Amino acid sequence: MLSDQLTQLRDQILPLVPTDEVTTVFLTFRMAEMEARSMEDRIHYLTGVPHSPLYGHLMSSTALGEIGGRS
């Protein structure tokens, strides 16, 4: 999920950031993670099914029905 990918990216980038900018970069990534998690929760709430990756894209049950030929 997107929030998990942001967490992994943060963990990889944080060691490369200069010491005086670590807090700013950490907080920026953390805010992006929280927003992504909120989006994931809203998709789950609205569709009733948690989103999952399909061909590298995050999809919900509604989009999956359209792809499968069902409307």
N, C-alpha and C positions, 0 to 999 in steps of 0.2 A: 504494500500500500504506500501511497505517497508519503505519509507521515513517517513511515519506517525508513524509506529511502532518504528523507531529509536528515533523520537521525544518523544514519550511516555516513552520509556526506559530511555532516558536521564533525563527526568523530575523525574522519580522514583529513579534513581541512584544518581543524583547530590546531594541531601541532605545527602547522606551517605558518601560522599567523604570528606577527611580531607581538611580543609580550604586552606592550601598551595598548594593543587593540583586541586582545583576547575577549574581554568582557563584552565589547560592542558586537563582535562577530558571534559570540555565543548567544547573546540575547536576540540578535537578528534571526539566527537559525531557530532558536526556541520559539519565537513568535510565529515563524513560518510553519513549524511543526504543529503548534496548537491550532492554527488556522486550517491546516490540512486535515487534522483529526476532526475538527468541527465539521468540515465539508463531508468527510467520510461518514460521520454520525448522521448528518442530515440526509445523505443518500440512503442510508440504511433505514432511517425513520420514514422517509417518503415512499420508498419502494417496498419496504418490508424485507429486503434481502441485502446483505452487505455487498458492496461492490468488490469486484475482483478483476485482476488483469486479464485481458484478452488481446492477443497480438500486440502487446506492449502498451495497450490503452486501458484505462480504468473504465469499466462498464458496469451498468446496473441491469437489473432484470428487464426493465422496459426496453433498453437498447438491445439486449440479447434476443428478445422476442422479435424485434424488427429484423435483426440479422438472420434469424432462423426462418423468416418468411411469415411469421405470425404477427398480427397487429393487435 
